[in-house]
Every structure is written in C-alpha cells, then in structure tokens.
Amino acid sequence: MKKYRVTLSPEERSELNLLIISGKYKHTRQKRAQILLAAAAQAKTSQKRGR
C-alpha cells in the first residue's frame, strides 16, 4: 500500500472541516474530507517525530 504525505494549509483545513460539519454534501465527499484531514494529521505527527 502506498503512503502519501498530505500537507494542508490552514484555509484548506478549515474548508474541509466546514464541508464535514455542514452536512450538505454526499457521504462519500464527506468521507474523503475526513480521510484527507486524518492523513494530514498523521503526517504532521510523524514529522514531529523526525520520520
């Protein structure tokens, strides 16, 4: 399985959060937003650890 490093700007992060919270979009789009946010958070923590 390939792993990708995802880096999001604060604007992109807030836009994805609003997409999830609003509930106006289909479930698949909300799920993709959640996956992007989780990947960005994981990349951020692994970067702090020096990996």
MOFENNOR-V49060 format. One record per backbone hydrogen bond with DSSP energy under -1.0 kcal/mol. CO is the residue of the C=O (numbers start at 1). NH is the residue of the N-H. Records with the same first field share a line. If there is no record, write none. Layout:
# MOFENNOR-V49060
CO = NH, NH
This chain:
# MOFENNOR-V49060
9 = 13
10 = 14
11 = 15
12 = 16
13 = 17
14 = 18
15 = 19
16 = 20
17 = 21
18 = 22
26 = 30
27 = 31
28 = 32
29 = 33
30 = 34
31 = 35
32 = 36
33 = 37
34 = 38
35 = 39
36 = 40
37 = 41
38 = 42
39 = 43
40 = 44
41 = 45
42 = 46
43 = 47
44 = 48
45 = 49
46 = 51
